Every structure is written in structure tokens, then in C-alpha cells.
Amino acid sequence: MARRTNPLLASQHATALKRIRAEREAASRTVERILRDTPIESWPALSGHPDLQTWGAMTRIGRIFTDTLNRDPRHALDLAELGVSLAEAMPDAAYPVPIPAQIRAYAWKDLGKVFSALCRYQESVDALERAESLISNYLTLAYDRAIVRFTLAATYQEVGRYADAFKLLTECKEIFRLYEDTRLLVMSRIAEGVLLQRLRRYREARETYLLLLASTPDMEKDSRAALHLVIGFCSIELADFDDAESNLKQAIKMNQDLGQPIEVLKSQAGIGRLMIRRGRTDQGISHLRPVRRGFLQSSMPEEAGICALDIIVGMLQRGNASQAETLARMVVNEFTSAKLNTRAITALGYLTEALAAKKATTRLVTDVREYILSLRTRPEREFTPHA
């Protein structure tokens, strides 16, 4: 027997859709003006602004957030926090069910995404789990839930919840395939390769990426750029330096064309590390200095610190322990000011004292670098350098 449509419910949704179209048009004229005319420190007071507390305005803010995230994550955080305050202040009766829940979930999803970009991983997990909880009971929002869970899977990798990440990615792929979303299906497969990288299975990860490149000729440019970046990193670890250089350079050009400076910085950091691994020490150090400054200017002190450690390896290779010590002390101060994991600061302090005593080796620097990265997944791990 065919299911009968509820006439009242159908009428409510038709009215809501008509209203949403009108809101979209209004938002295109008003949102940027309101944000531009209001100092950022006053944005929290906008949570009750009638021109912003609509589906159309929230969607517009979300698009501005997406455009801003890779260029200026600090400003993207301001936008995401504004989005959450607007969504949470929106009355439940403003739209038919489940639209209010959908609006709130996407706002929390954006907040979780920028927290991850700023290496604030536990806050990212909390925000994304909040987003999922808002829509988990609505079958009609299965696709939206998959988008949230895909973002959550990426952050789960950062905090070492690998089994949870793999489970979510497997489930998300099925939803994206069902809804014929090729882009997110590709991104899910990329995320599986990243998981293999984290497990140091670099050859398997690279094969996953190469197969995806070959089998998806119509892949969007940002996805292709992401693949070239991770292939480059895998090839560095496999000492396949020519392949690494080729892929990293392709990632740089694509991300420049796409206007994604943070991704360009990540690719440039890979090039600098590659130069030092190849023995082009002076060139690598000179290359990495502006990259490091770029991370600092983008409020990414941990990435800047990792970059500095690659520079320190190069300094030790050419016998400049005193310069390496000065740089290490700068990184200690940066990590301290940013209130990063105190264990990372302790490890950097150990390295600094070893440099001062002229006892530091490139192996010790590598140990500290790998330890700081490992704290993303094991924040309570103790630092134990190799003898």
C-alpha cells in the first residue's frame, strides 16, 4: 500500500522552501556587509541579529567559512564560532523539523573542522560528536550525517582512534556512493590512505593513492592536489626522492591555482624536508625559513615547530650547533606561548640543552620531531630518546 503524504506537513515544507529561497537572495546582499561593519570582537553580540538568524544567512556564512579556512584558519575560527552562536540561538519553531537540527549540525561541523586545522584535536572531536548527535535520529539527514562523520573520521586519526576512523570511513563511503557524490567518495579513499601512512605503511598508502589517481580521471582539482601532496610525503619516506619532488611540485602549483595557501605551505615544507634528506642542506634551510614564518603567521605553531626541527637537522649537518640551539629555544617559547602539550615543550627543552652541550645529533632531532607528532595520538606518551 502506498504511503500517504501528510498534506499539512507537505504544505509546511513547501512554505519553508519558498522562504529559504528568499533568504538566500537576501543573505547575498546583507551578510558580508554586516560582518564587515561589525568589529570581530563584537561578533558574539550578533547571535540574535534577525538578518543573520536565517537558513540563508547561515548558509552564506558557511560558504565564507569554507573559502577562508585554508587561507586564514584563525579568522575561520571566528566565523565558525559566530555560526554556532547563531545556530544555537535560533528558535526550534523557526523552521519545520528537521531543518533546525541540520543548521546546528553544520555549524558545529565547521567549528570542529577549524579546530582540527589549528591542531586543537580534542576540541575538534567534541564539536564533531556534538554535530552528529544533533542529526543522528533523522533518517532523512543520512547524507548530512555522513558528511559530519567523514570530518570526524579525519580527526579521529589525529587522536589515534584508528579503528573508529576506519569504521566511519567505510560507512561514509557507502552513503556517498548511494548519493553519487564522487568528490566525497574520492576524499574518503584518500583518508584511508592517510590512515595507512599513520601506520607507517608508506608503500601501501602510496599504491592506494596512485590507484585512485589512475581510476578517477574526472577528479576535482583540490582532490588531485591533495593526492599529489600525500604521494610526495610517502615517497620521501621511501627514499624515492625524484618521485617525491615531482608530486610535491604538482601539489604546490595546483594549490596555488586553487588559492589554498595553507596547503601550499604544507607542500613547501615537504620540499624543504626533501632537500635536506637529499643532502642539499643550505638550499633546504633557506627554503624552509619563509615556510616556517608562514605557519606562524597562520597561527599554526606546531607546524612551524616541526618545520624548525627540519631546519635544525640541516644546521647540525653543516656544524652550526649554536644556531640550532637558538632556533630550538625560539620554538620552546612559541610552544609555551601557544600552550601546547607540556610534554612536547619538555622534549624540546631536552633537545635545547643537548644542543647547548654540543651533544645533540640529527637522530635526537628526529626523535623529538616524531615524538611531537605522536602526541597528537598519544598525548600522555613519555619522551624516551634513543641512546
C-alpha positions as CSV (number, residue, x, y, z in Angstrom):
1,M,0.0,0.0,0.0
2,A,1.4,3.4,-1.0
3,R,2.3,5.7,1.8
4,R,0.0,8.7,2.0
5,T,1.6,12.2,2.2
6,N,0.6,14.4,5.1
7,P,-1.0,17.4,3.4
8,L,-0.2,19.7,6.4
9,L,3.4,18.6,6.5
10,A,3.8,19.0,2.7
11,S,2.4,22.5,2.9
12,Q,4.8,23.4,5.7
13,H,7.8,22.2,3.8
14,A,6.7,24.0,0.6
15,T,6.3,27.2,2.5
16,A,9.7,26.7,4.1
17,L,11.4,26.1,0.8
18,K,9.9,29.3,-0.6
19,R,11.1,31.2,2.4
20,I,14.6,29.7,2.2
21,R,14.9,30.8,-1.5
22,A,14.0,34.4,-0.4
23,E,16.5,34.2,2.5
24,R,19.3,33.1,0.2
25,E,18.8,36.1,-2.0
26,A,18.7,38.5,0.9
27,A,21.8,36.9,2.5
28,S,23.8,37.5,-0.6
29,R,23.2,41.2,-0.1
30,T,23.5,41.6,3.7
31,V,25.8,39.0,5.3
32,E,29.1,40.4,4.1
33,R,28.0,43.9,4.9
34,I,27.1,43.1,8.5
35,L,30.3,41.2,9.1
36,R,32.4,43.9,7.5
37,D,30.7,46.7,9.5
38,T,30.9,44.8,12.9
39,P,34.3,44.5,14.7
40,I,35.2,40.9,15.2
41,E,35.3,41.3,19.0
42,S,31.6,42.3,18.8
43,W,30.5,39.3,16.7
44,P,29.2,37.4,19.8
45,A,26.5,40.1,20.1
46,L,25.3,39.2,16.6
47,S,23.8,35.9,17.7
48,G,20.3,37.5,17.8
49,H,20.6,39.6,14.7
50,P,17.4,38.9,12.7
51,D,19.2,39.2,9.3
52,L,21.7,36.6,10.3
53,Q,19.5,34.1,12.2
54,T,18.1,32.5,9.0
55,W,18.9,29.5,6.9
56,G,20.0,31.7,4.0
57,A,22.4,33.7,6.2
58,M,23.8,30.6,7.9
59,T,24.5,29.0,4.5
60,R,26.2,32.2,3.4
61,I,28.4,32.3,6.5
62,G,29.3,28.6,5.9
63,R,30.5,29.4,2.4
64,I,32.6,32.3,3.6
65,F,34.0,29.9,6.2
66,T,34.9,27.3,3.6
67,D,36.6,30.0,1.4
68,T,38.5,31.3,4.5
69,L,39.6,28.0,6.2
70,N,42.7,27.3,4.1
71,R,43.7,31.0,3.8
72,D,43.3,32.1,7.4
73,P,42.3,29.5,9.9
74,R,42.3,32.0,12.8
75,H,39.7,34.1,11.0
76,A,37.8,30.9,10.0
77,L,37.6,30.1,13.8
78,D,35.8,33.5,14.4
79,L,33.4,32.7,11.6
80,A,32.7,29.2,12.9
81,E,32.1,30.4,16.5
82,L,29.7,33.0,15.1
83,G,27.9,30.3,13.2
84,V,27.5,28.1,16.3
85,S,26.2,31.0,18.4
86,L,23.6,31.9,15.7
87,A,22.5,28.3,15.2
88,E,22.1,27.6,18.9
89,A,20.1,30.9,19.4
90,M,17.8,30.0,16.6
91,P,14.3,29.0,17.9
92,D,13.2,25.4,17.2
93,A,10.0,26.7,15.7
94,A,11.8,28.8,13.1
95,Y,11.6,26.0,10.5
96,P,9.9,22.6,10.1
97,V,11.7,19.6,11.5
98,P,14.5,18.6,10.9
99,I,15.8,21.9,9.4
100,P,16.9,23.5,12.7
101,A,18.9,20.4,13.7
102,Q,20.5,20.4,10.2
103,I,21.5,24.0,10.6
104,R,23.0,23.4,14.1
105,A,24.9,20.3,12.9
106,Y,26.6,22.1,10.1
107,A,27.6,24.9,12.3
108,W,29.2,22.6,14.8
109,K,30.8,20.6,12.0
110,D,32.5,23.8,10.7
111,L,33.8,24.5,14.3
112,G,35.2,21.0,14.6
113,K,36.8,21.3,11.2
114,V,38.7,24.5,12.1
115,F,39.7,23.2,15.5
116,S,41.4,20.3,13.6
117,A,43.1,22.7,11.2
118,L,44.5,24.5,14.3
119,C,45.7,21.2,15.8
120,R,43.2,21.5,18.6
121,Y,42.1,17.9,18.2
122,Q,40.2,17.1,21.3
123,E,38.1,20.2,20.9
124,S,37.5,19.1,17.3
125,V,36.3,15.7,18.4
126,D,33.9,17.2,20.9
127,A,32.4,19.7,18.4
128,L,32.0,17.0,15.7
129,E,30.5,14.5,18.1
130,R,28.1,17.3,19.1
131,A,27.2,17.8,15.4
132,E,26.5,14.2,14.9
133,S,24.3,13.9,18.0
134,L,22.1,16.6,16.6
135,I,21.1,14.7,13.5
136,S,21.7,11.1,14.3
137,N,18.0,10.3,14.8
138,Y,16.8,11.8,11.5
139,L,16.8,9.2,8.7
140,T,16.2,12.0,6.1
141,L,19.6,13.5,7.1
142,A,21.6,10.4,6.4
143,Y,23.8,12.2,3.8
144,D,24.4,15.2,6.1
145,R,25.3,12.8,8.9
146,A,27.8,11.1,6.6
147,I,29.5,14.4,5.9
148,V,29.8,15.1,9.6
149,R,31.1,11.6,10.3
150,F,33.7,11.9,7.4
151,T,35.1,15.0,9.1
152,L,35.1,13.2,12.4
153,A,37.0,10.3,10.9
154,A,39.8,12.6,9.9
155,T,40.1,14.0,13.4
156,Y,39.8,10.5,14.9
157,Q,43.0,9.7,13.0
158,E,44.7,12.7,14.6
159,V,44.0,11.4,18.1
160,G,44.9,7.8,17.4
161,R,41.4,6.3,17.2
162,Y,42.3,4.4,14.1
163,A,39.7,1.6,14.3
164,D,37.0,4.2,14.8
165,A,38.2,6.2,11.9
166,F,38.3,3.2,9.6
167,K,34.8,2.2,10.6
168,L,33.4,5.6,9.9
169,L,35.2,5.9,6.6
170,T,33.8,2.5,5.5
171,E,30.2,3.6,6.4
172,C,30.6,7.0,4.8
173,K,31.8,5.6,1.5
174,E,28.6,3.6,1.2
175,I,26.5,6.7,1.8
176,F,28.5,8.8,-0.7
177,R,28.2,6.0,-3.3
178,L,24.5,5.8,-2.7
179,Y,24.1,9.5,-3.2
180,E,26.5,9.5,-6.2
181,D,28.8,12.1,-4.5
182,T,32.0,11.3,-6.4
183,R,34.1,14.0,-4.7
184,L,33.5,12.9,-1.2
185,L,33.9,9.2,-2.2
186,V,37.3,10.1,-3.5
187,M,38.1,12.0,-0.3
188,S,37.1,9.0,1.8
189,R,39.5,6.8,-0.1
190,I,42.3,9.4,0.3
191,A,41.5,9.4,4.1
192,E,42.0,5.6,4.1
193,G,45.4,6.1,2.5
194,V,46.3,8.7,5.2
195,L,45.4,6.0,7.8
196,L,47.9,3.7,6.2
197,Q,50.5,6.4,6.3
198,R,50.0,6.9,10.0
199,L,50.6,3.2,10.5
200,R,53.9,3.8,8.5
201,R,52.7,1.5,5.7
202,Y,54.0,4.0,3.2
203,R,54.2,1.7,0.2
204,E,50.6,0.5,0.6
205,A,49.5,4.1,1.1
206,R,51.2,5.3,-2.0
207,E,49.7,2.4,-4.0
208,T,46.3,3.4,-2.8
209,Y,46.8,7.0,-3.9
210,L,48.2,6.1,-7.3
211,L,45.4,3.7,-8.0
212,L,42.9,6.4,-7.1
213,L,44.6,8.9,-9.4
214,A,44.6,6.4,-12.3
215,S,41.0,5.3,-11.8
216,T,39.4,8.7,-11.4
217,P,40.3,10.9,-14.4
218,D,37.5,13.4,-13.7
219,M,38.6,14.0,-10.1
220,E,38.2,17.6,-8.9
221,K,41.4,19.6,-8.8
222,D,41.5,20.0,-5.0
223,S,41.3,16.3,-4.5
224,R,44.0,15.7,-7.1
225,A,46.2,18.3,-5.4
226,A,45.7,16.5,-2.0
227,L,46.7,13.2,-3.6
228,H,49.9,14.6,-5.1
229,L,50.8,16.0,-1.7
230,V,50.4,12.7,0.2
231,I,52.2,10.8,-2.5
232,G,55.1,13.1,-2.2
233,F,55.3,12.6,1.6
234,C,55.1,8.8,1.1
235,S,57.9,8.9,-1.5
236,I,60.2,10.9,0.9
237,E,59.8,8.2,3.5
238,L,60.5,5.5,0.8
239,A,63.6,7.5,-0.3
240,D,62.1,7.8,-3.8
241,F,63.3,11.4,-4.0
242,D,62.6,12.1,-7.7
243,D,59.0,10.9,-7.3
244,A,58.6,13.0,-4.2
245,E,59.8,16.2,-5.8
246,S,57.6,15.7,-8.9
247,N,54.5,15.2,-6.8
248,L,55.1,17.9,-4.3
249,K,55.7,20.4,-7.1
250,Q,52.5,19.4,-8.7
251,A,50.7,19.9,-5.4
252,I,52.2,23.4,-5.0
253,K,51.1,24.5,-8.4
254,M,47.6,23.1,-8.1
255,N,47.0,24.6,-4.6
256,Q,48.4,28.0,-5.8
257,D,45.8,27.9,-8.6
258,L,43.1,27.0,-6.2
259,G,44.1,29.8,-3.8
260,Q,44.9,27.5,-0.8
261,P,48.0,29.0,0.9
262,I,48.0,26.6,3.9
263,E,48.1,23.6,1.6
264,V,50.9,25.3,-0.4
265,L,52.8,25.8,2.8
266,K,52.5,22.1,3.7
267,S,53.8,21.2,0.2
268,Q,56.6,23.7,0.5
269,A,57.5,22.2,3.9
270,G,57.7,18.8,2.2
271,I,60.1,20.2,-0.5
272,G,62.3,21.7,2.2
273,R,62.5,18.4,4.1
274,L,63.2,16.6,0.8
275,M,66.1,18.9,0.1
276,I,67.7,18.2,3.5
277,R,67.1,14.4,3.1
278,R,68.9,14.6,-0.3
279,G,71.9,16.4,1.2
280,R,71.0,19.9,-0.2
281,T,71.3,21.3,3.2
282,D,71.9,25.0,2.6
283,Q,69.2,25.1,0.0
284,G,66.8,23.3,2.3
285,I,67.3,25.6,5.2
286,S,66.9,28.7,3.1
287,H,63.7,27.2,1.6
288,L,62.2,26.3,5.0
289,R,62.7,29.6,6.8
290,P,59.8,31.5,5.0
291,V,57.7,28.4,5.2
292,R,58.1,28.4,8.9
293,R,57.2,32.1,9.1
294,G,54.1,31.4,7.0
295,F,52.9,28.7,9.6
296,L,53.4,31.2,12.4
297,Q,51.5,33.9,10.6
298,S,48.7,31.4,10.1
299,S,48.5,30.6,13.9
300,M,49.9,27.1,13.4
301,P,52.8,27.0,15.9
302,E,53.0,23.2,15.9
303,E,53.5,23.0,12.2
304,A,56.0,25.9,12.5
305,G,57.9,23.9,15.2
306,I,58.0,20.7,13.0
307,C,59.4,22.9,10.2
308,A,62.0,24.3,12.6
309,L,63.2,20.8,13.6
310,D,63.8,20.0,9.9
311,I,65.9,23.2,9.8
312,I,67.8,22.1,12.9
313,V,68.7,18.8,11.2
314,G,70.2,20.8,8.4
315,M,72.1,23.1,10.8
316,L,73.6,20.1,12.6
317,Q,74.6,18.6,9.2
318,R,76.7,21.7,8.5
319,G,78.1,22.0,12.0
320,N,76.1,25.0,13.2
321,A,75.0,23.8,16.7
322,S,74.9,27.3,18.2
323,Q,72.4,28.5,15.6
324,A,70.4,25.3,16.1
325,E,70.3,25.9,19.8
326,T,69.0,29.5,19.2
327,L,66.2,28.2,17.0
328,A,65.3,25.4,19.4
329,R,64.9,28.0,22.2
330,M,62.6,30.1,19.9
331,V,60.4,27.0,19.3
332,V,60.2,26.3,23.1
333,N,59.0,29.9,23.6
334,E,56.4,29.6,20.8
335,F,55.1,26.3,22.1
336,T,54.9,27.7,25.6
337,S,53.0,30.9,24.4
338,A,50.6,28.7,22.5
339,K,50.0,26.5,25.5
340,L,50.8,23.3,23.5
341,N,51.4,20.0,25.2
342,T,53.8,20.4,28.0
343,R,55.4,17.1,27.2
344,A,56.3,18.5,23.7
345,I,57.9,21.5,25.5
346,T,59.9,19.2,27.8
347,A,61.2,17.2,24.8
348,L,62.2,20.5,23.0
349,G,63.9,21.6,26.3
350,Y,65.9,18.3,26.4
351,L,67.0,18.9,22.8
352,T,67.9,22.5,23.5
353,E,70.2,21.5,26.4
354,A,71.8,18.8,24.3
355,L,72.5,21.4,21.6
356,A,74.0,23.8,24.2
357,A,76.3,21.0,25.5
358,K,77.3,20.1,21.9
359,K,75.9,16.6,22.4
360,A,72.9,16.7,20.0
361,T,72.7,14.5,17.0
362,T,70.4,14.5,14.0
363,R,68.9,11.3,15.4
364,L,67.9,13.1,18.5
365,V,66.2,15.9,16.5
366,T,64.3,13.2,14.5
367,D,63.3,11.5,17.8
368,V,61.9,14.8,19.1
369,R,60.1,15.5,15.8
370,E,58.5,12.1,15.7
371,Y,57.6,12.4,19.4
372,I,55.8,15.7,19.0
373,L,53.8,14.3,16.1
374,S,53.0,11.2,18.1
375,L,51.5,13.4,20.9
376,R,48.6,14.1,18.6
377,T,47.5,10.5,19.0
378,R,49.1,9.6,22.4
379,P,49.1,12.9,24.4
380,E,50.3,11.1,27.6
381,R,53.3,9.4,26.0
382,E,56.6,9.9,27.7
383,F,59.7,11.1,25.8
384,T,62.4,8.4,25.6
385,P,65.2,9.4,23.1
386,H,67.3,6.6,21.6
387,A,70.7,6.1,23.2
